[in-house]
Amino acid sequence: MAGSVVSLQDGRGTTATQDRILDAAEALFMEHGFEATSLRAITAAASVNLAAVNYHFGSKEELFEAVLTRRLDPMNQRRVALLDRFERDPANGPLSCERILVALFVPALELARDPALGGKNFLRLLGRAYADPAPFIRRFLSEQYAQMIARFKAAFGRALPHLPARELSWRLHFIMGALSYTLAGTDALKLIAELSPKESPNDEVLLRRLAPFLLAGLKAPLPDLPDVSRELDGELDAARSR
């Protein structure tokens, strides 16, 4: 990664030009995705020339990483800090899965509600990034979440000591995917409006509905994978024959 990206986090702050480039890139990447967004479009939206983007960020890939980094790093640091606070509080005792989910949810909810932190646009961009097949994006997100996921995996491991580490890793993978999709899209808000017109269609309502689903998945009995595979194979064979 270019040294200019590192400078975004080294305490010196960002310049007005960097901010304009990041804001323009964030909006365009969110709207069109990584592949369909050109540097030319970003420079036009930010009112800078290509040399400024190259100077501050390097390649389009490094710019995309910088866009994600400036929002993801503070959110994940907040998640870990909140989990640390819960674990240090003797009144909490051993942390439950519900309490751990609160530490995971609240910083994402804070980001969604605050346009200065990126708001819904950034969460939609994050949802796009999760679905993007580009190897560098998958690798970057994996690295960006590694420390935070390790902390939460350890906490969930203590709350669910019967789960093998590999099974817990799968369940956390599904949790992060469901959380990102739910906060990133508008489909769930439309669903609330259609099914529960009296409910306010906001992110807090979404998380309250998502939490029981995630908790059920976390606490589910260990699956009998051979039996599941045989059943799926049978259904697939039946579908092919129709």
Residue pairs with C-beta under 8 A, 6 or more apart in sequence:
1 58
1 62
1 65
2 57
2 58
2 59
2 62
4 55
4 56
4 57
4 58
4 62
5 57
5 58
5 62
5 65
5 66
5 69
8 14
8 18
8 66
8 69
8 70
9 69
9 73
14 22
15 56
17 46
17 48
17 52
17 56
18 56
18 57
20 46
20 47
20 48
21 42
21 43
21 46
21 48
21 52
21 53
21 56
21 57
21 63
22 63
22 66
22 67
22 70
23 46
24 42
24 45
24 46
25 37
25 42
25 46
25 63
25 64
25 67
26 67
26 118
26 121
26 122
26 125
27 45
27 121
28 37
28 41
28 42
28 45
29 37
29 64
29 67
29 125
29 128
30 121
30 122
30 124
30 125
30 128
31 37
32 41
33 128
33 132
34 60
34 64
34 128
34 129
34 132
34 134
34 137
35 132
35 134
37 60
39 50
39 53
39 60
39 63
40 50
42 53
42 63
43 49
43 50
43 52
43 53
46 52
46 53
53 63
57 63
57 66
61 136
64 137
65 140
67 125
68 125
68 126
68 129
68 140
68 141
68 144
69 144
71 111
71 117
71 118
71 122
71 126
72 126
72 144
72 145
73 144
74 117
75 107
75 108
75 111
75 117
76 107
76 144
76 145
76 147
76 148
78 106
78 107
78 110
79 103
79 104
79 107
79 148
79 152
80 147
80 148
80 151
82 102
82 103
82 106
82 107
83 100
83 103
83 151
83 152
83 155
86 92
86 95
86 99
86 100
86 102
86 103
87 95
87 155
92 99
94 158
94 159
95 155
95 158
95 159
96 159
97 156
97 159
97 160
97 215
97 218
97 219
98 211
98 215
100 152
100 155
100 156
100 159
101 211
101 214
101 215
103 152
104 152
104 175
104 179
105 179
105 207
105 211
108 123
108 179
108 183
109 203
109 204
109 207
110 117
111 117
111 118
111 119
111 122
111 123
112 119
112 120
112 123
112 183
112 203
113 119
113 203
120 183
123 180
123 183
123 184
124 184
124 185
125 184
126 180
126 183
126 184
127 180
127 181
127 183
127 184
127 185
128 184
129 137
129 141
130 141
130 177
130 180
130 181
130 184
132 138
145 176
149 172
149 176
152 172
153 165
153 168
153 169
153 172
156 163
156 168
156 171
156 172
156 218
157 163
157 165
157 168
160 168
160 218
160 219
162 222
163 171
163 222
164 222
167 222
171 217
171 218
174 217
175 214
175 217
175 218
178 210
178 213
178 214
179 210
179 214
182 188
182 206
182 207
182 210
183 203
183 206
188 206
189 201
189 202
189 206
190 201
192 199
192 201
192 205
192 206
192 209
193 201
199 205
